[in-house]
Amino acid sequence: MNGFSEGVPRGDAIKRRKQSAAWGSFDNAMLVLSLVAVAFGLLAIYSASYPTAIAQNRVGYFYVVRQACYALFGGAIMIAVMFCSPRALRRLSFWFLVVCAGALILTLFLAHGEVKRWVRIGPITLQASEWAKVALILYGAEFLSRRRRSRDESFVRAALPLLSVIMLFTILVWAQAHLSGALLVLMSGVLVCWFGNMRLRHLIYCAAIVLSVILLAAPLLVRRYQWERLIDHINSRKDMLGKDYQRFHARSAFLRGGVFGCGFCKGVEKQLYLPAVLTDFIFSSIAEEGGLIATLAIVVFYGWLVWYGFKVAMSCSSRFGMALCSSIVTLIAMQAALHIAINMGILPTTGIPLPLISYGGNSLVTTLLGLGLLFNMSLHKDVPDMPLEAVSQNAGHSNSGHGSGRNRWTYISSCSSRRGNRATARVRKGSVRWRIAGS
């Protein structure tokens, strides 16, 4: 399955790698639908934002222009990631994780106010929690695929490092007074552990540790207004002018929209009645102006995205690609489902944007980054896991999962007798990078 497989000539391996990239009609359709969703989101943001912009003494198209700039930037990142080598993505996953961890720590010190979620760098506002979700999935998929191929049975080396990173990221986001963001970061780790085929007993150990930490830390870390919001949602009493204000106006938007909606830019609830209409309640604004037809079209789009993502995952030849694709599309679908449930009053009000549609540069760019990773795996679906993983699997294994040096180099020496000293030097050079990626 790779260039180092026994009995496969080097020329045939190179030819196979050149033919590994494949792009089909379903990929074209998904790419076009994703761009259409971004364009639809820009229209929805323009319609919902101009009353707020005018009330702030700004031009009516202020917010949509900012979102369009983020869309161009995110599109460039999506295209760059799409044509990146899968091996390069695996090598960069660890450093991407380190950068996100540093950004989360700096957010606690550089952000202003009680809610420390954003860091302003000139005209750019950075929300590290959005990037942390993609970083966890990318690194987790690489880590678990490597450990599964090394057949490491130890919980300390096969699961505990990833669990420590997930808990660290969750606590850092939780400390920003961003409960919903912390839960999404935690769910990102859970998804990649599940789809990364972590051993069942390791999953049970991780679940027990996480639940214990949550039960012990929740009384200390959950703020009073967050408890009150949950209790008020469970309570049957309605306060239309107080704690149920957002939920009441969100439902009013659905009722006013009906089946066909009241028309583009003709909504009423966005006229400073519904708070956070650009981000947390954009779906209600779309339901009011586009009606049931527009909302069903959005739901169908996310359903198509989930089907496409799992189709790509099942066609991948690598564990890395399978875990990455499944985790990304499930996270996007989960965020969309939570946003819709909050807008319909099913769940308590909290800040979860609608992927690709809500206003927010970090959410849009990271979602496009996730789609770029998805398209990359579809383009390289026939590329197997890294060849050195197969080398370490056939060689003897130490407790660390990298294999003993003597057996590993004995295996490589046997290969060199068939392929020459040049191939052996290339394997030796690659093994150093593989060790660094696993450090």
C-alpha positions as CSV (number, residue, x, y, z in Angstrom):
1,M,0.0,0.0,0.0
2,N,3.0,2.4,0.0
3,G,6.3,3.0,-1.6
4,F,8.1,0.9,1.0
5,S,5.9,-2.2,0.6
6,E,7.8,-5.4,-0.1
7,G,7.7,-6.5,-3.7
8,V,6.5,-3.2,-5.1
9,P,9.0,-1.5,-7.5
10,R,9.9,2.0,-6.8
11,G,8.6,3.2,-10.2
12,D,5.2,1.7,-9.6
13,A,5.1,3.3,-6.1
14,I,5.7,6.7,-7.6
15,K,3.2,6.2,-10.3
16,R,0.6,5.1,-7.7
17,R,1.3,8.2,-5.6
18,K,0.7,10.4,-8.7
19,Q,-2.6,8.7,-9.4
20,S,-3.8,8.9,-5.8
21,A,-5.4,12.3,-6.2
22,A,-9.0,12.0,-7.3
23,W,-11.7,14.6,-7.6
24,G,-15.3,13.7,-8.5
25,S,-18.7,15.2,-9.3
26,F,-19.8,15.0,-5.7
27,D,-16.8,17.0,-4.6
28,N,-17.7,19.7,-7.2
29,A,-21.3,19.8,-5.9
30,M,-20.2,20.1,-2.3
31,L,-17.7,22.8,-3.1
32,V,-20.3,24.8,-5.0
33,L,-22.9,24.3,-2.2
34,S,-20.5,25.5,0.4
35,L,-19.8,28.7,-1.5
36,V,-23.5,29.2,-2.1
37,A,-24.0,28.8,1.7
38,V,-21.4,31.5,2.4
39,A,-23.0,33.8,-0.2
40,F,-26.4,33.2,1.4
41,G,-25.0,34.0,4.8
42,L,-23.7,37.3,3.5
43,L,-27.2,38.2,2.2
44,A,-28.7,37.2,5.6
45,I,-26.1,39.2,7.5
46,Y,-26.8,42.3,5.3
47,S,-30.5,42.1,5.9
48,A,-30.1,41.5,9.7
49,S,-27.3,44.0,10.3
50,Y,-28.3,47.2,8.7
51,P,-30.6,48.3,11.5
52,T,-27.8,47.6,14.1
53,A,-25.2,49.4,11.9
54,I,-27.4,52.5,11.5
55,A,-28.1,52.6,15.2
56,Q,-24.4,52.6,15.8
57,N,-23.9,55.5,13.4
58,R,-22.3,53.3,10.7
59,V,-23.1,52.6,7.1
60,G,-25.7,49.9,6.6
61,Y,-23.3,47.5,4.9
62,F,-20.6,47.8,7.5
63,Y,-20.9,44.2,8.9
64,V,-21.5,42.5,5.6
65,V,-18.3,44.0,4.2
66,R,-16.3,42.8,7.2
67,Q,-17.8,39.3,6.8
68,A,-17.0,39.3,3.1
69,C,-13.3,40.1,3.9
70,Y,-13.2,37.1,6.3
71,A,-14.9,35.0,3.6
72,L,-12.2,35.8,1.1
73,F,-9.5,35.0,3.7
74,G,-11.2,31.8,4.7
75,G,-11.6,30.8,1.1
76,A,-7.9,31.3,0.4
77,I,-7.1,29.1,3.5
78,M,-9.6,26.4,2.3
79,I,-7.9,26.3,-1.2
80,A,-4.4,26.2,0.3
81,V,-5.3,23.4,2.7
82,M,-7.2,21.5,0.0
83,F,-4.1,21.1,-2.1
84,C,-1.7,20.5,0.7
85,S,0.0,17.2,1.1
86,P,-1.6,14.9,3.7
87,R,1.8,14.2,5.1
88,A,2.5,17.9,5.6
89,L,-0.8,18.2,7.4
90,R,0.2,15.5,9.8
91,R,3.5,17.1,10.5
92,L,2.0,20.5,11.1
93,S,-0.8,19.3,13.4
94,F,1.4,19.3,16.5
95,W,2.6,22.9,15.9
96,F,-0.9,24.1,15.1
97,L,-2.0,22.7,18.4
98,V,0.9,24.5,20.2
99,V,0.0,27.8,18.6
100,C,-3.7,27.4,19.6
101,A,-2.7,26.6,23.2
102,G,-0.5,29.7,23.3
103,A,-3.4,31.8,21.9
104,L,-5.8,30.5,24.5
105,I,-3.4,31.4,27.3
106,L,-2.7,34.8,25.9
107,T,-6.4,35.5,25.6
108,L,-6.8,35.2,29.4
109,F,-4.2,38.0,29.9
110,L,-4.7,40.3,26.8
111,A,-8.6,40.3,26.6
112,H,-10.5,43.1,28.3
113,G,-13.5,42.8,30.6
114,E,-14.9,39.9,32.6
115,V,-15.7,37.9,29.5
116,K,-12.2,37.1,28.0
117,R,-13.0,35.6,24.7
118,W,-11.4,37.9,22.1
119,V,-8.1,39.5,21.5
120,R,-8.0,42.5,19.2
121,I,-5.0,42.8,16.9
122,G,-5.5,45.9,14.9
123,P,-8.6,45.5,12.8
124,I,-8.6,41.7,13.4
125,T,-10.4,40.1,16.3
126,L,-9.0,36.7,17.3
127,Q,-11.2,34.1,19.1
128,A,-8.8,31.3,19.9
129,S,-11.6,28.9,21.0
130,E,-12.8,28.5,17.4
131,W,-9.4,27.5,16.2
132,A,-8.8,25.2,19.1
133,K,-11.6,22.9,17.9
134,V,-10.0,22.3,14.5
135,A,-6.6,21.9,16.1
136,L,-7.8,19.3,18.5
137,I,-9.4,17.3,15.7
138,L,-6.4,17.5,13.4
139,Y,-3.9,16.5,16.1
140,G,-6.1,13.9,17.6
141,A,-6.7,12.2,14.3
142,E,-2.9,12.1,13.7
143,F,-2.1,10.9,17.2
144,L,-4.6,8.1,17.3
145,S,-3.8,6.8,13.8
146,R,-0.2,6.6,14.7
147,R,-0.8,4.9,18.1
148,R,-3.3,2.4,16.6
149,R,-0.8,1.4,13.9
150,S,2.0,1.0,16.5
151,R,-0.4,-1.3,18.5
152,D,0.4,0.4,21.8
153,E,-1.8,-1.1,24.5
154,S,-0.7,1.3,27.3
155,F,-3.3,3.8,28.4
156,V,-0.5,6.2,29.6
157,R,1.0,6.4,26.1
158,A,-1.9,5.6,23.9
159,A,-4.6,7.8,25.4
160,L,-3.5,9.9,28.3
161,P,-1.5,12.5,26.3
162,L,-4.5,13.3,24.1
163,L,-6.8,13.3,27.1
164,S,-4.5,15.8,28.9
165,V,-4.5,18.1,25.8
166,I,-8.3,18.0,25.6
167,M,-8.8,18.8,29.3
168,L,-6.3,21.6,29.1
169,F,-8.0,23.2,26.1
170,T,-11.5,22.8,27.7
171,I,-10.3,24.4,31.0
172,L,-8.7,27.3,29.2
173,V,-11.9,28.0,27.2
174,W,-14.0,27.6,30.3
175,A,-11.9,30.2,32.1
176,Q,-12.9,32.7,29.4
177,A,-16.5,32.5,30.8
178,H,-17.4,30.7,27.6
179,L,-19.4,27.7,28.7
180,S,-20.8,26.7,25.3
181,G,-17.3,27.1,23.7
182,A,-15.8,24.9,26.4
183,L,-18.4,22.2,25.7
184,L,-17.8,22.3,22.0
185,V,-14.1,22.0,22.5
186,L,-14.7,19.0,24.8
187,M,-17.0,17.5,22.2
188,S,-14.3,18.0,19.5
189,G,-12.0,15.8,21.6
190,V,-14.7,13.2,22.2
191,L,-15.5,13.0,18.5
192,V,-12.0,12.5,17.4
193,C,-11.5,9.9,20.1
194,W,-14.6,8.0,19.0
195,F,-14.0,8.2,15.2
196,G,-10.2,7.7,15.7
197,N,-11.1,4.2,17.0
198,M,-9.6,4.6,20.4
199,R,-9.7,1.4,22.3
200,L,-12.9,0.9,24.3
201,R,-11.3,0.5,27.7
202,H,-9.3,3.7,27.0
203,L,-12.5,5.5,26.2
204,I,-14.1,4.3,29.4
205,Y,-11.1,5.5,31.4
206,C,-11.2,8.9,29.7
207,A,-15.0,9.2,30.2
208,A,-14.6,8.4,33.9
209,I,-11.8,11.0,34.3
210,V,-13.7,13.7,32.4
211,L,-16.9,13.2,34.4
212,S,-15.0,13.3,37.7
213,V,-13.3,16.5,36.8
214,I,-16.6,18.1,35.6
215,L,-18.4,17.1,38.8
216,L,-15.7,18.5,41.0
217,A,-15.0,21.7,39.0
218,A,-18.5,22.7,38.0
219,P,-19.5,24.3,41.3
220,L,-16.4,26.4,41.1
221,L,-16.1,27.3,37.4
222,V,-19.8,27.6,36.4
223,R,-20.9,31.2,37.0
224,R,-24.1,32.2,38.8
225,Y,-25.8,33.6,35.7
226,Q,-25.2,30.4,33.8
227,W,-26.9,28.3,36.5
228,E,-29.8,30.8,36.5
229,R,-30.1,30.6,32.7
230,L,-30.4,26.8,32.9
231,I,-32.9,26.9,35.8
232,D,-35.0,29.5,34.1
233,H,-35.2,27.4,31.0
234,I,-36.4,24.4,32.9
235,N,-38.9,26.5,34.9
236,S,-42.3,26.6,33.3
237,R,-42.9,30.3,34.2
238,K,-42.6,32.8,31.3
239,D,-41.1,36.3,31.7
240,M,-41.6,37.8,28.2
241,L,-39.9,41.1,29.2
242,G,-37.1,39.6,31.3
243,K,-35.3,36.3,31.1
244,D,-37.4,34.9,28.3
245,Y,-37.1,38.0,26.1
246,Q,-34.7,36.5,23.5
247,R,-36.7,33.2,23.3
248,F,-40.0,35.0,22.9
249,H,-38.8,37.2,20.0
250,A,-37.1,34.3,18.3
251,R,-40.3,32.3,18.3
252,S,-42.2,35.4,17.1
253,A,-39.9,35.5,14.1
254,F,-40.7,31.9,13.2
255,L,-44.5,32.5,13.6
256,R,-44.3,35.7,11.5
257,G,-42.3,34.1,8.7
258,G,-44.8,31.3,8.1
259,V,-44.2,29.1,5.0
260,F,-42.9,31.7,2.5
261,G,-41.6,34.5,4.8
262,C,-42.3,38.2,4.8
263,G,-39.6,38.9,2.2
264,F,-36.0,39.9,2.0
265,C,-35.1,42.9,4.3
266,K,-38.7,43.1,5.5
267,G,-38.3,41.4,8.9
268,V,-39.4,43.1,12.1
269,E,-37.6,41.3,14.9
270,K,-34.2,42.4,13.6
271,Q,-35.3,46.0,14.2
272,L,-33.4,46.0,17.6
273,Y,-36.0,43.7,19.2
274,L,-34.0,40.4,18.9
275,P,-30.5,40.7,20.5
276,A,-27.5,39.1,18.9
277,V,-29.5,38.6,15.7
278,L,-26.3,38.6,13.6
279,T,-24.6,35.7,15.4
280,D,-26.7,33.7,17.9
281,F,-30.2,34.2,16.3
282,I,-29.5,34.5,12.6
283,F,-31.6,31.4,11.9
284,S,-34.7,33.2,13.4
285,S,-34.1,36.2,11.1
286,I,-33.9,33.9,8.1
287,A,-37.0,32.1,9.2
288,E,-38.9,35.4,9.4
289,E,-37.9,36.6,6.0
290,G,-37.5,33.3,4.1
291,G,-40.1,31.2,5.9
292,L,-40.2,27.5,6.2
293,I,-38.7,27.0,2.7
294,A,-35.5,28.8,3.6
295,T,-35.1,27.0,6.9
296,L,-35.6,23.6,5.3
297,A,-33.1,24.5,2.6
298,I,-30.5,25.1,5.3
299,V,-31.3,21.9,7.1
300,V,-31.0,20.0,3.8
301,F,-27.6,21.6,3.1
302,Y,-26.2,20.4,6.5
303,G,-27.7,17.0,5.9
304,W,-26.0,16.8,2.5
305,L,-22.7,17.9,4.1
306,V,-22.9,15.1,6.7
307,W,-23.6,12.5,4.0
308,Y,-20.7,13.8,1.9
309,G,-18.3,13.9,4.9
310,F,-19.0,10.3,5.9
311,K,-18.9,9.2,2.3
312,V,-15.4,10.6,2.0
313,A,-14.5,9.1,5.4
314,M,-15.5,5.6,4.3
315,S,-13.5,5.9,1.1
316,C,-10.3,7.0,2.8
317,S,-7.5,4.4,2.9
318,S,-6.0,5.9,6.1
319,R,-7.2,5.9,9.7
320,F,-6.1,9.6,9.8
321,G,-8.5,10.6,7.0
322,M,-11.4,8.6,8.4
323,A,-11.1,10.1,11.8
324,L,-10.5,13.6,10.5
325,C,-13.5,13.7,8.0
326,S,-16.0,12.1,10.4
327,S,-15.1,14.4,13.3
328,I,-15.2,17.6,11.2
329,V,-18.6,17.0,9.6
330,T,-20.1,15.8,12.9
331,L,-18.8,18.9,14.7
332,I,-20.3,21.2,12.0
333,A,-23.6,19.4,12.1
334,M,-23.7,19.5,15.9
335,Q,-23.1,23.2,16.0
336,A,-25.8,23.7,13.4
337,A,-28.3,21.5,15.3
338,L,-27.5,23.4,18.6
339,H,-28.0,26.8,17.0
340,I,-31.3,25.8,15.5
341,A,-32.5,24.2,18.8
342,I,-31.6,27.4,20.7
343,N,-33.4,29.6,18.1
344,M,-36.5,27.4,18.4
345,G,-36.4,27.6,22.2
346,I,-35.6,23.9,22.7
347,L,-32.3,24.6,24.5
348,P,-31.3,27.5,26.8
349,T,-30.0,30.6,25.2
350,T,-26.2,30.6,24.6
351,G,-23.7,31.8,22.0
352,I,-23.4,29.2,19.3
353,P,-23.1,30.6,15.7
354,L,-24.6,28.9,12.6
355,P,-21.6,27.5,10.6
356,L,-20.9,29.4,7.3
357,I,-23.9,31.7,7.8
358,S,-23.7,33.6,11.1
359,Y,-21.7,36.7,11.5
360,G,-18.2,36.1,12.9
361,G,-14.9,36.0,11.1
362,N,-13.3,33.3,13.3
363,S,-16.2,30.9,13.0
364,L,-16.4,31.4,9.2
365,V,-12.7,31.0,8.7
366,T,-12.3,27.9,10.9
367,T,-15.3,26.3,9.3
368,L,-13.8,26.9,5.8
369,L,-10.6,25.5,7.2
370,G,-12.4,22.3,8.2
371,L,-14.0,22.0,4.8
372,G,-10.6,22.4,3.3
373,L,-9.3,19.5,5.3
374,L,-12.4,17.5,4.2
375,F,-11.8,18.3,0.5
376,N,-8.1,17.4,1.0
377,M,-9.0,14.0,2.3
378,S,-11.4,13.5,-0.7
379,L,-8.7,14.6,-3.1
380,H,-6.2,12.2,-1.5
381,K,-8.6,9.4,-0.4
382,D,-6.3,6.7,-1.8
383,V,-3.2,7.8,0.1
384,P,-2.6,5.3,2.9
385,D,-1.1,6.2,6.3
386,M,2.5,7.3,6.5
387,P,4.9,4.6,5.3
388,L,7.0,4.7,8.5
389,E,4.0,3.6,10.5
390,A,4.0,0.5,8.5
391,V,7.7,0.1,9.1
392,S,7.3,0.5,12.8
393,Q,4.4,-2.0,12.8
394,N,6.4,-4.7,11.0
395,A,9.4,-4.0,13.2
396,G,9.7,-4.9,16.9
397,H,7.8,-2.6,19.3
398,S,9.0,-1.1,22.5
399,N,6.8,0.2,25.3
400,S,6.8,3.6,23.7
401,G,5.2,2.3,20.5
402,H,8.1,3.4,18.3
403,G,9.7,-0.1,18.1
404,S,13.1,-1.0,19.2
405,G,16.0,0.6,17.4
406,R,17.7,-2.7,16.6
407,N,14.7,-4.4,15.1
408,R,13.6,-1.3,13.2
409,W,17.0,-0.8,11.6
410,T,17.3,-4.5,10.9
411,Y,14.1,-4.2,8.9
412,I,15.3,-1.2,7.0
413,S,18.6,-2.9,6.3
414,S,16.7,-5.8,4.7
415,C,14.9,-3.3,2.5
416,S,18.1,-1.6,1.5
417,S,19.4,-4.8,0.1
418,R,16.6,-4.7,-2.4
419,R,16.2,-0.9,-3.0
420,G,19.7,0.5,-2.4
421,N,21.3,2.8,0.0
422,R,19.5,5.8,-1.3
423,A,16.1,4.5,-0.2
424,T,17.5,3.6,3.2
425,A,18.8,7.2,3.7
426,R,15.4,8.5,2.8
427,V,13.7,6.2,5.4
428,R,16.3,7.3,8.1
429,K,15.6,10.9,7.4
430,G,11.8,10.4,7.5
431,S,12.0,8.5,10.8
432,V,13.6,11.5,12.6
433,R,10.6,13.7,11.5
434,W,8.2,11.0,12.6
435,R,9.8,10.9,16.1
436,I,9.5,14.7,16.3
437,A,5.9,14.6,15.3
438,G,5.2,12.1,18.1
439,S,7.1,14.0,20.8
